[in-house]
């Protein structure tokens, strides 16, 4: 067949983790530089994606399927480490969200969601992908509520 009539696939900008196949989340350059140990930064390009699958050992990867693994990070990040805070800016932990649900309230969770709107939030640097944690905090809160039968 003549290649003139073969349509090239469109690049949607989506990338999948080279190890687990999960859809990667585009990460800001600042977040990658904040989280990856200096020696490992040279192993991937400036444009990188974060693998959000908790059990995958890959933290960041690039278009050439080069990867930075969890053990090459400066410190633990959610969801790779379940003990790491969900909110990197203000330190909201899984335990605090679970306490809110157990108490039938939303005080801790709501406080962080409000703080995330403030200039104090540095999500572009401190969150693993460089995006606000609000959606993840709310998702975890709702998951806990549902598990407790409070939905």
NORLINFEN-V10005 format. One record per helix or strand. SS is the DSSP state (h for helix, s for strand). FROM is the first residue (numbers start at 1). TO is the last residue. If there is no record, write none. Layout:
<<SS FROM TO> <SS FROM TO>>
This chain:
<<h 3 5> <s 16 16> <s 23 23> <s 25 27> <h 29 35> <s 36 36> <h 38 41> <s 48 50> <s 58 61> <s 67 69> <h 70 72> <s 73 73> <h 94 103> <h 107 115> <h 123 126> <h 134 148>>
